[in-house]
Amino acid sequence: MSVAILPVLNKQTLAEKVELLVQREKMRYAEAVVHICEEHGIDPMDMAKIISASPLKAKIERECIRLNTVRGKKRSSTAIIL
């Protein structure tokens, strides 16, 4: 009986895998994370623990704000004074 060994996913290896998918497969950051979860049978909530303290979190947030999938501060080229 053989046991499949999953590669160790830490902040660094996760970031590398995500960046690779984003660049080569033209996935969005969030899509790449979900893809890795599905590929390795990892619960996305467990993945969130790894992402929460990594630079990857900021990239996902910026992408989601840019795509209007979450609310956030958008930079405006003009200031509105009330």
C-alpha positions as CSV (number, residue, x, y, z in Angstrom):
1,M,0.0,0.0,0.0
2,S,1.5,3.3,-1.1
3,V,0.9,6.6,0.6
4,A,0.8,9.7,-1.5
5,I,2.9,12.5,0.0
6,L,1.6,16.0,-0.6
7,P,4.2,18.7,-1.2
8,V,4.6,20.9,1.8
9,L,2.7,24.1,1.3
10,N,4.1,27.0,3.3
11,K,3.8,30.7,2.6
12,Q,6.8,30.7,0.2
13,T,5.8,27.6,-1.8
14,L,2.2,28.6,-2.0
15,A,3.1,32.0,-3.3
16,E,5.4,30.5,-5.9
17,K,2.7,28.1,-7.1
18,V,0.1,30.8,-7.2
19,E,2.4,33.2,-9.2
20,L,3.2,30.4,-11.6
21,L,-0.5,29.8,-12.3
22,V,-1.2,33.5,-12.6
23,Q,1.6,33.9,-15.1
24,R,1.4,30.7,-17.1
25,E,-2.3,29.9,-17.0
26,K,-3.6,33.5,-16.9
27,M,-5.6,32.7,-13.8
28,R,-6.6,35.4,-11.2
29,Y,-5.0,35.1,-7.8
30,A,-8.1,33.9,-6.1
31,E,-8.7,31.3,-8.8
32,A,-5.2,30.0,-8.5
33,V,-5.6,29.5,-4.8
34,V,-8.9,27.6,-5.2
35,H,-7.2,25.5,-8.0
36,I,-4.4,24.6,-5.6
37,C,-6.9,23.7,-2.9
38,E,-8.8,21.4,-5.2
39,E,-5.6,19.9,-6.6
40,H,-4.3,18.9,-3.2
41,G,-7.7,18.3,-1.4
42,I,-7.1,21.2,1.0
43,D,-10.0,23.0,2.7
44,P,-10.0,26.7,1.6
45,M,-10.5,27.7,5.2
46,D,-7.2,26.0,6.1
47,M,-5.6,27.8,3.1
48,A,-6.8,31.1,4.4
49,K,-4.7,30.6,7.5
50,I,-1.6,30.4,5.4
51,I,-2.6,33.3,3.2
52,S,-3.6,35.7,6.0
53,A,-0.1,36.5,7.0
54,S,1.6,36.6,3.6
55,P,2.1,39.1,0.8
56,L,-0.3,37.0,-1.3
57,K,-3.2,38.3,0.8
58,A,-2.5,41.9,-0.4
59,K,-2.4,40.8,-4.0
60,I,-5.7,39.0,-3.8
61,E,-7.3,42.0,-2.0
62,R,-6.0,44.4,-4.7
63,E,-7.2,42.2,-7.5
64,C,-10.7,41.8,-5.9
65,I,-11.0,45.5,-5.4
66,R,-9.9,46.2,-9.0
67,L,-12.4,43.7,-10.3
68,N,-15.2,45.1,-8.0
69,T,-15.7,41.8,-6.3
70,V,-15.2,43.3,-2.8
71,R,-15.6,46.8,-1.5
72,G,-12.5,48.7,-0.8
73,K,-10.8,52.0,-1.3
74,K,-10.2,52.9,-5.0
75,R,-7.7,55.6,-5.8
76,S,-9.3,58.4,-7.7
77,S,-7.4,60.7,-10.0
78,T,-9.6,63.6,-8.8
79,A,-10.3,64.6,-5.2
80,I,-13.9,65.6,-4.3
81,I,-14.2,68.2,-1.6
82,L,-17.5,68.5,0.2
